[in-house]
């Protein structure tokens, strides 16, 4: 997953560099990294924590109802859920890239 994130970041970085005027590239990249850090550092841990708690409660309720012998853990499920979100984001970036490519022709 980490390799996919690094590759996606490279593609986005290249996309931002290609879409802005040459005198605005530094500003565009600064804004890009600011938004990435606000989302990744500011929103990421609280969202993972909330999802972990919520999924942990669901697993505990499922276990209390007698369905299964061991809960898989809320944190594991929350991290798997975020991986699905990253895959969804990758698909949307791919679609956007194709549309921008058509527009450039």
C-alpha positions, 0 to 999 in steps of 0.5 A, spaced: 500 500 500 505 504 501 508 503 494 502 505 491 501 511 495 508 514 493 506 512 486 500 516 486 503 522 490 508 522 484 503 522 479 499 528 482 505 532 483 507 531 476 499 533 474 500 539 478 506 541 475 503 540 468 497 544 469 499 550 472 503 556 469 511 556 470 511 562 474 505 559 479 508 552 480 512 553 486 505 556 489 501 550 486 506 545 490 506 549 496 498 549 496 498 541 494 503 539 500 499 544 505 492 540 503 495 533 503 498 535 510 492 538 513 488 532 510 493 526 512 496 529 519 490 533 521 484 529 519 487 522 518 488 520 525 482 522 528 478 519 522 482 512 523 480 512 531 473 514 530 472 508 525 476 503 529 472 505 535 466 504 531 468 498 528 470 495 534 463 496 537 460 492 531 465 486 532 464 486 540 456 486 539 457 481 533 461 477 538 456 478 544 451 475 540 455 468 539 457 469 532 464 467 532 469 466 537 474 472 536 473 479 534 478 481 528 479 488 531 477 495 530 483 498 528 485 492 523 478 493 519 479 501 520 485 501 516 482 496 511 477 501 510 482 506 509 485 502 503 479 501 500 478 509 500 485 510 497 483 505 491 477 509 490 481 515 490 486 512 485 480 510 480 478 517 480 484 520 479 485 515 473 479 518 470 480 525 471 487 524 468 484 521 462 479 527 461 485 532 462 489 528 457 483 529 452 482 536 453 489 537 452 489 534 445 
